[in-house]
Amino acid sequence: MSMDGPSGGAAPPGDAIPARVRVTIEVPRGSFLKRDGARVEYLSPVPCPFNYGCVPDRPAPDGDPLDALVLGPRLAFGAEVDVPVHAVVRFRDDGAVDDKLVCGPAPTPRALAAIAAFFRVYAVARRWMNRARGRRGDTRFLGVERLDTRHADAPPPDHG
């Protein structure tokens, strides 16, 4: 189900997304800093309303690790958590697919609406930042796709 417009992205359909993933936190909930490794990528004018990170063992279409947001309490920078996947934020950044997994506790309809509202605003800010860096590709929020709830009780992955 898409909450806001067409899903239109090259990320895998819901059936190809794993039930659980291991996420490394790069932006703790409430933080203003977005980091790219040890380098600060940018300073946000508003705090991040969720924990934001990546799934190191799952590449995104651009070759970087797949982005993920983790709902729930603030987690430390660098923390690694095994969490269930409940939805996908469909997003384009500078013309490229830049989807994000929504992980952690099952999101309520209110939480999904808040995520959609955040990414609508984020798309505008990201578009401005891309333009300032000379990038002219399409940057926009495409929607939040809730995945089948059959994944909710999946066991943690075996990382051994």
HELIX and SHEET records of a PDB file:
HELIX    1   1 GLY A   14  ALA A   16  5                                   3    
HELIX    2   2 PRO A  109  ALA A  132  1                                  24    
HELIX    3   3 THR A  149  HIS A  151  5                                   3    
SHEET    1   A 6 ALA A  96  VAL A  97  0                                        
SHEET    2   A 6 GLU A  80  ASP A  93 -1                                        
SHEET    3   A 6 ARG A  20  VAL A  27 -1                                        
SHEET    4   A 6 ASN A  51  PRO A  59 -1                                        
SHEET    5   A 6 PRO A  65  VAL A  70 -1                                        
SHEET    6   A 6 LYS A 100  CYS A 103  1                                        
SHEET    1   B 2 LEU A  33  ASP A  36  0                                        
SHEET    2   B 2 ARG A  39  LEU A  43 -1                                        
SHEET    1   C 3 ALA A  96  VAL A  97  0                                        
SHEET    2   C 3 GLU A  80  ASP A  93 -1                                        
SHEET    3   C 3 ARG A 140  ARG A 146 -1                                        
END                                                                             
